[in-house]
Amino acid sequence: MKYSLRVLATLLCLGLMASSPALAAEMPAQETTLSGEIPLFVPASVPVQPAEQQKDKKQDLKNQTERPGKTSDQQEKDGKSVADHDGLVVDEVTQDRTLSEADFAFNGLHAGDSLQKVKRIFGSPTKYAQSAHYTELKYNRKDLDMTVRLRNDTPQILKEAAAGRKAVHPGVDSVTLAEGPDVYIGPGIHLGHPAELLVRKYGRPLQVLRDADANVYYFVYENPGKDHVLVFAIGERKVARVALLPPRPPYIEGRPLEKIGGWTPRDFTLVGYGVNEPFVANKYNMWTNLVKRSGGKFWLYGTYGVEVDRHNMVKKVFLLTNSSYTGRGATLGYRLSTIFSLYGEPSRIEKGPAGEQFVDAYYYDSPFQKGVSLVFISKHQTDYVDDVLLISEPIKNIQDPMERYGLK
């Protein structure tokens, strides 16, 4: 596996990197899947990609640490408050909007549409199969790899819901698209489009699930009628496959999650880990490198890292590449406007000194655990996300990448 350049440089400087015996033996990654997730479909090959840019190692000697309601020394000098949100500008594309049934269509084909409409839009299928209850059309052409499943017509009495039974809706029941450059989904999403474009058009996913073995993420959206979900498989940071299907676990939770002010506990986890929880080394992936520090350890997994204290409790989780995502579908390299549309206004902002080489930190504080925050770091020069961390203790100096992780 490859690491971002900044992490390699950090580890080489420390001289404390230990390799995993499992990595040396080339053992396959094992995982207890998140939220009981089962991969719906996985692209044939999804290599891990490193973040493109090396982090700036130049550090600011001023301590940028702060607590809620306080300002750092630099902020007091510059007269900038952590509660200053004047810079939060969300463009029209990223505004949170209510999804419509039109967002759940493939070239205008919706759930419940007829067999005739399927053929009118996509032509005659390569294969055709029919059972007592379903008809399945398979398109295996050079320009199209797609399966459409339809519910056959049924007596009128079954089309109405009754006690202990849901209504049966004839017509298109599910669609799975694996190849089709000319097929557009909803407002114009195509296979191969970046994950960031997806969340800018569709907004916050209902769920973000992960197949850790293939490093494939699933962004799940629910239609207004709550009778279908749209599942985007994200591989190599792009839309790899798409499926429309009736809701079922793990894509839809069996019971509602606890919410406080629109937040759920899942919003304050990263790649399946929450802070102040017992650490399991190979819970989702086999670790690849280990950095030992006084009082704790840093476990590195290729696309993310976990800091663990001497009591074996998770203290910090951070992304190492843009091939891992937060619970709302964000990652390294996203524009700040995308972050604001997914997460809203930050709880507080820690401003760095003026200058393109410095960074700002945007904190989203957990209402479930005191002192826990999801933090997005953005460099002035780019206005893009440079780091994502889930923390349980203040960052001593946001300007130094090594100190952000606690490696200095």
Secondary structure, DSSP 8 states (H G I E B T S, - for coil): ----HHHHHHHHHHT-EEE-HHHHTT-------GGG---S---S-------SS-------SS-----TT---HHHHHHT--TT--TT----GGGS-----GGGG-BTTB-TT--HHHHHHHH-S-SEEEE-SSEEEEEEEETTEEEEEEEE----GGGGS-BTTB-----EEEEEEEEE-TT--BTTTB-TT-BHHHHHHHH-S-SEEEEETTTTEEEEEEE-TTSS-EEEEEEETTEEEEEEEE---TTTS-SS----BTTB-GGGG-BTTB-TTSB--TTSSS---EEEEETTEEEEE-SSEEEEEETTSBEEEEEESSTTS-BTTS--TT-BHHHHHHHH-S-SEEE---SSTT-EEEEEEE-SSSTT-EEEEEEETTT-BEEEEEEESS--S-TT-HHHHHT--
